[in-house]
Amino acid sequence: MSCTQLANSKLLHTTVTRAQIVRSGEFKLPQDGSPPSSDFFTAFGKLRPFCRVEGFIQPSSDSHIEFEVWLPESDWNGKYEGAGNGGFGGSMNYYRLAEAINAGYVGSSTDTGHKGASGEVGWATGHREKIIDFDYRAIHETAEITKAIISAFYEKPATRSYFSSCSNGGRQALMEAQRYPQDYDGILAGAPWNPGTISSSASGARAANDKTAVNLNATNPNLKPFEQRGGKLIMFRGENDGPALTIKYYESVLSTLGPDATNNFVQLYVVPGKGHCEGGLIAGDFGQRLAPHDDPRHSILMALEQWVEQGVAPEQIIATKYNTDGVPESGAVRTRPICPYPRIATYSGSGSVDDAVNYSCKAPSKK
C-alpha cells in the first residue's frame, strides 16, 4: 500500500485515523510541559521523510489505545524498534520515534491507553481494562499492529524487531519478554520500574482487597519461551539507582532456568556511578539510544542486535562520560567498560583511570 492507503487498513479492533508522508523538517514536536533531558533526541527538523500512521486500538469496550507508527519512506534497514514510556504513560514517545527514523528503523509508540501527564493515576479509577492496557496490553497490541502495517507498506515483514526503554519502559520490556515472547527478537530493559499495584481508587493506592486491582510487577522468572524462540534480553540498572530488585530478578531467572540457559540469552549490567536512566557520574553514555553509525563496542543496543543477529554475546560495553551528557561535541571526560553482572570493571593499576583500556572485566573478589 501507499502511505495514504494505509488509512484504509483493515486491522483487528483497530482504526487508522490518519496516514500521510511527513517531509523533512515538517514534524513539529508537541509542547507538553517541561523540557526533556539534555540527552534526548532534538534534531526533529532534519528527519528523513517518513510515513506517519496514527490510530487507536480497542481490544475491550473500555479501551482506547492510541498509537503511532513511523516508517521511513526510503532506505529502511528492514528493522523495527518499539518504544516504551516513562511514568504512567499518557502520551507518545516522540523522541524514540524520531531516533528510530533517524537511524533507518520503523518506530512505534503508544500512549498506553489513556491521556495525561506521566505522574497522573486518576485515569485508573474504576477502569480495570485501562489498567490492563497500561500494564501490558497496549505495548503488545501496538507491536502486532505495527508488524501488520510494516508488511502492508513495504510488502515484506521486518527482518528483526527490537524493544528498548527505561524505567516504566523497562518494566514494559520485561512484560513483553514474559508474556509475549514472539513480539520482539531483542529487548533492552533499562531500570525496570516496580510500581506494585495500581488500584481503581482515586489515589492509585495499593488496595489488596480491591477486585479491580492489577499487579504491575514484571517478576515472572520463567523466560523459557522467550529463550526457545531465540530472543535475547539485556537489562541495565544504575549503581546509584537501587539495583537490588533488578539483581534479584536476574538471579531468580538464573535459579529457574540454570546458568547455562540463562547466560545464553540474558545479561544484566549494573552501571557504576549511574542514577535512574539518564546520565551518570562515571559512565554516562553507553548507547542506550538509537543513533546512526553506532557500533557494538560502544552501544548496548548495537551489542544486543549483534547478539540477536550474529550470536555474539557482549563481553563488555565501553561507556563514555561527556562534559554534557548525550552531547559528544562537548568532549569526553572519561571512558570506562561496563561489564555483565556479576563481573566488574577492575583497574589494571597503571595508566589513566579515565581510560577504558586500563580496565578489564573480572569477577568481584570474595571477602
N, C-alpha and C positions, 0 to 999 in steps of 0.2 A: 504494500500500500504506500501511497504518497503520505507525507506528513498530515495534510488536511484530511485525507481519507480515514486516518486513524480515529477521527471523531465519530465515525460510524461503526467502530469495532463492537462486535457482539461478544461480551465477556461476562462470565458468571457474576451475578449480582453486582455489576459494575456499570457506572455511567461515565463516559468520557465527555466532559463539558467543553473542552477546547483543545485543539491540536493545531499548532502553527509553527512555522520556521521563525526563529529569532536570529537576526543578523548580528554580526559583530558590533558590539557597542550598544545594542538596543536594550539589553536587560538592565533594569534598574532595581537594585536591592531595596526591598520594602523597609521603611523605617519603623522599627518596632521596639524602640526603647533604648536601653543602654548600649554603648558602643562595644564591639566584640573585643576579645583578647587580641593583643598585638600580633600574634602568630596565626590568626585566621586569614583565610584567603581574601584578597582585596582587589584583584585585577579583573573585576567583572566587565569593565569596558573593553577588554581585549580578548574575550572569549571567542572561540571559533563559532561559526554558525551551527545552530542545533535545532532539532525538532523538540518543542516543548509540549508535552501532553499533560493535561490536568483532568482530574476527575474525582469520583468518590466511590467507595465500596460499601455495600450494605449486607454483610453476612447475617445480621439479625435485624429485627424490627426496630431496635433502638440503636442501631449502628449508623454512623456517618463518618467513614474513614476517608479523609481527603488525602490525595497522593499527587505527586508529580514525577514524571519520567522525562529525563533529558537525554536525547540521542544525538550524537554527532552526525551532522549532515554528510560528512565525508571523513575519510581517514580513521574510521572506527577500528580500534585494535582487537575487536572481537570479544571484549570482556565487559562484565557488568559489576558495578560496585554499589552495594546498598548502604545507605547512610542511616545511622541511629539518631537518637535525640537525647538532649540533656534534661535534667529535672523531670517534671511530669509531662514533657512534650507540649503539645498545644500549637505547634507551628512547624513549617517546613525547615529543613536544614539546608538553606540555600548555599552556605559555604561549602558543604560537602558535595552538593550537586555541581557547583562550579569547578571544584577540584577535579571531579570525575571528567567533565567535559574538557577541561584544560589539559588533562593527561591522556585523552583519547578514549575514555571509557563511557559506556552508558551509565547514568546515575539515577537513583530513585530515592525518594524521601516521602514520609507520611507525617501528618500531624498527630498520629496515634489515636485518632477517633474523637477529638474534641478540640476546641479553640480556647486559647487563653495563655497567660503568662506561665512560664515553666514551673513556678512555685505554687500555682493555684491547684486546689484539690476539690473545690466546690462542685465541679462537674460530676464528681463521683456520687454525689448524694442521690440515693435511690436508683442508681443506674448500673446494675450489675453487669449488663452486657458491655457498657462503655468501659468498665474496669477491665473486663476480659480483653476488649480491643486494645487497651493500653498495655495490658500485661504481656500479651504475646501475639494476639490475632492480627493486629494491624501490620506489624512487620512481616509476618508470614504471607498475608493476603497481598501485600504490596509486592513482595518478591514474585509470587505466582503471576500477578497481573503484568508486572514488568517483563517477565520472560515471554509472555504471550505477545506483548507489544513489540518486543525486540524481533521475534520471529516474523511478525506481520510486516514490520518496517523494512527489515534487511533481507527478508526471505530466507533466513537461516537463524538458528539459535545461537546464543552466546557460547563461546568455547569454554569459558570459565566464569564462575560467579563468586564474588567476594563480599564480605560484610565487615565493616570497620567502624567502631565508635568507642566512646569513653563514658564513664560514669553510669547514668541510667542506660546509655547506649551499650556499655559493657555488659550490663545485666541483660539487655535485649539480645546481645550477641550470644551469651550463654543459653538463653531461652531457645534461640534458633538451633544451636548445636544439640540441645537436649530434646526438644520437641519436634523439630523439623529438619532432620539430618540431610534431607535431599535438597534443601533450599540453596545452600552455599557450599562451594568446594573448600574455601579457606575463610576462616573467621579470626578477626583480631578483636579481642575483648579487653579494653582498657579500663582499669579501676572499676571492676564490676560493682555496681551500687546494690546494696542490700536494704531496701526500704521496709522490709517486714510486711505488714498487711495494711492495705488501704480499704477502709470500710465505707459504707453508704452514709455514715454520719457526716454532718456538715463540716466537721473539723478534719475528717480523714483519720480519725483516731483508730487505734488498734482495738477493735471490738471482737473479742474471741467468740462471743455468743451471737454475733450478728450473722444471720443466714446469708446476707449479701456480701460478707467479707470475702476477699480473694487474696490468697497468698502470692506475693510477687517475688519471693526469693528464688533465685535460679541456683539451686543447690543439689540437683539430682546428679550423682556422680557416675551414673551408668551411661557413658558415651559410646558404648559398643556399636550401636547402629551408625553413628557418625564415623567411627573408625573403619567399620566394614565397607562403607561406601567410598573410602579413600579420602575423607575430609581431614584437614589439618587445622588445629586450634592453637593460637598463641595468645596468652594473657600477659598483661603487664600491670604493675602497680607501683606507685611511688613509695620509696622507703619511708618518707615522712607523711604518708597518707594512710597509716594504719593498715598495713598489708596482711595482718594476721588472718582475717577471714578468707582472703583470696588464697593464701598459702594453705589454709585448712581445706579449702575446696580442692585445690590441686592434689593435696595428699590423700583426700578421700577418693579421687579418681585413681591414684596410684594403688590404693588399698583395694579398690573394687576390681580393677582390670589387670593389676600387676604391672611391675616396672617395664617389662619388655614391650607389652602392648601400648602402655601409656607413652613411653618415650618415642614410639613410632609415629605419634600424631599429636601430642600435646607438649607445649613448652610454657614455662612461666618465667617472666623477668621481673625481678624486684629492682627498681631503678634507683641507684644511690642519689641522695640529696633531692629527690623529686617529690613534689606535693601531689595535688589532685589534678591529674590530666595534663595541665599546661605547665611549661617551663620547668625549672629545677635549678638548684644551686650548683650542682656538679654536672649533670647530664641534661641538657635542655632539649635538643632536637635529635631524635633517632629515627626519623622517617615515619612518624605516626600518621602523617597526612600525605595524600597522593600528590606527587609532583613529577613533571616530565624529567626524564634523564636520571632519576634516582637509581641506585644500584643496591644489590642485596647486602653489601658490606656495611652500608650506612643507613639503610632504610629497613625498618622492621616489616613494613608492608611488602617491599620487594623481596625480602627474605622469605616471607610467607608464600608469596607467589612462586618463588623458586622451589620451595619445599613441595608445593602442590604440583607444579608442572614438571619438575625435574627429579623429584625425590631426594633433594639435597637438604638435609636439616640444618638450620643455622647453628653455628658454633659460638658466635658472638655477634653483636651489633656495635659498630663504632658510633658513639653519640658525640655530638658537638655542642658545646656551650658557646653561644654567641653573646656579644655585648648586649644586643637586644634580641630577646627570644623570638625565633622564627624569622629573623632578618639576617641572612648570610652576609649581606653587604656591610653589616655593622662590624664585621670582623670576629674571628674566633678567639675565645678566651682559653679554651682547652678542648681536648678530645679524650674520651675515656671509653673502654669497652664495657658494654653491659652483657651479662652472662646468663645463660639458662640456669634457673634455680635448681639445686642449691649452690652451684658454683658462684664465686665472687671474683671481681677484678682484683688481682694481687700485684702490688708494685714490685718490680724486679730488684729495687734497691739502688739503681743508678739511672742517670738521665733525668730529664724533666718530668716532674709529677703531673704536668699538664699535657703530656703527650701519650696517646693510647699505645704507642709502640713499646712503651716501657712497662706494660701490664700484660698479664695473662690470666685466663680464667682457670681457677683452681677450686677444689673442694675446700670449704672452711676448715680450719684446724680444729681438732677436737680438744675440748677443755678437760 
